[in-house]
Amino acid sequence: MTSRPAGFIRLAVVARFDEEVGRFVAGSPDLDVWSSGEEEKQALDRAGEAIELFLNEAAQMGTVWKILEDAGIRLETSRPAGMGPLMKRLKYAVRGDFFPLTFPIPAQPQAC
């Protein structure tokens, strides 16, 4: 197995009001990680936290690279400009229901 350097991934996070549950739902369709909130911002905050927790757990388990590969998510080696902590990232929300969020990915350890 070849080791891979640390980097960043950029995800399109979807946020919309779900009439069925009566709450805003937000998350990553690529990773199938979701959360909800009474307000759109709350749902986005929670989705960002859920995605970070998911990626951290997958990294600890050694499966993050397989998950990213299966989802077709490309690693970027440097942090995209203007993408800071979660709250700052949300101000870059642009088109429709999609919000660009960036998450750090640890280096893949080299096999012994």
C-alpha positions in Angstrom: 0.0 0.0 0.0 1.3 3.5 -0.9 1.0 6.2 1.8 -0.9 9.3 0.9 -0.2 12.8 2.2 -2.5 14.8 4.5 -4.8 17.2 2.6 -8.3 18.6 2.4 -11.6 17.6 0.8 -14.3 20.0 -0.3 -17.9 18.8 0.0 -21.1 20.3 -1.2 -23.4 20.2 1.8 -27.2 20.3 1.1 -29.6 22.2 3.3 -33.4 22.4 2.9 -36.6 22.4 4.9 -38.1 18.9 5.2 -41.9 19.2 5.4 -42.2 15.6 6.6 -40.1 16.1 9.7 -40.9 19.8 10.1 -37.2 20.7 10.4 -34.2 21.8 8.3 -32.1 18.9 7.2 -28.5 19.3 6.1 -25.7 17.0 5.1 -23.4 15.5 2.6 -25.0 13.3 -0.1 -21.5 12.1 -1.1 -20.8 10.7 2.4 -24.4 10.1 3.4 -24.0 12.0 6.7 -26.9 14.1 7.8 -28.2 16.2 10.7 -31.2 18.5 11.3 -32.1 21.7 13.2 -34.9 24.1 13.8 -33.2 26.7 11.7 -31.1 26.3 8.5 -27.9 27.6 10.3 -28.4 25.1 13.1 -28.8 22.2 10.7 -25.7 23.3 8.8 -23.7 23.7 12.0 -24.7 20.2 13.1 -24.1 18.7 9.7 -20.6 20.1 9.7 -19.9 18.7 13.1 -21.3 15.3 12.1 -19.2 15.2 9.0 -16.1 16.1 11.0 -16.8 13.4 13.5 -17.5 10.8 10.8 -14.2 11.7 9.0 -12.2 11.6 12.3 -13.6 8.2 13.2 -13.0 6.8 9.8 -9.4 8.1 10.0 -8.9 6.4 13.3 -10.3 3.2 11.9 -8.1 3.5 8.8 -11.0 3.5 6.4 -11.2 7.2 5.5 -9.2 6.7 2.2 -11.5 3.9 1.1 -14.6 6.0 1.9 -13.3 8.9 -0.1 -12.3 6.7 -3.0 -15.7 5.0 -3.1 -17.5 8.4 -3.0 -15.3 9.8 -5.8 -14.0 12.6 -3.5 -10.7 14.1 -4.6 -8.0 15.1 -2.1 -6.6 18.6 -2.3 -3.1 19.1 -0.9 -3.6 22.7 0.3 -6.5 24.4 2.1 -8.7 26.2 -0.5 -8.5 30.0 -0.1 -11.1 31.5 2.2 -12.0 28.2 4.0 -11.4 28.6 7.7 -13.3 27.2 10.7 -16.8 26.0 10.2 -18.5 29.3 11.1 -16.4 31.3 8.7 -16.9 28.7 6.0 -20.7 29.2 6.2 -20.4 32.8 5.0 -19.2 31.4 1.7 -22.5 29.7 1.2 -23.5 30.5 -2.4 -25.8 28.8 -4.8 -29.2 27.5 -3.9 -29.2 24.7 -1.4 -25.5 23.9 -1.7 -22.8 25.1 0.7 -19.1 24.4 0.1 -17.4 23.1 3.2 -13.8 22.0 3.5 -12.5 19.3 5.9 -8.9 18.2 6.8 -7.9 14.6 6.0 -4.9 13.1 7.8 -2.1 11.4 6.0 -2.5 7.7 5.2 0.1 5.7 7.2 2.6 3.7 5.2 2.1 -0.1 5.6 4.9 -2.0 7.3 
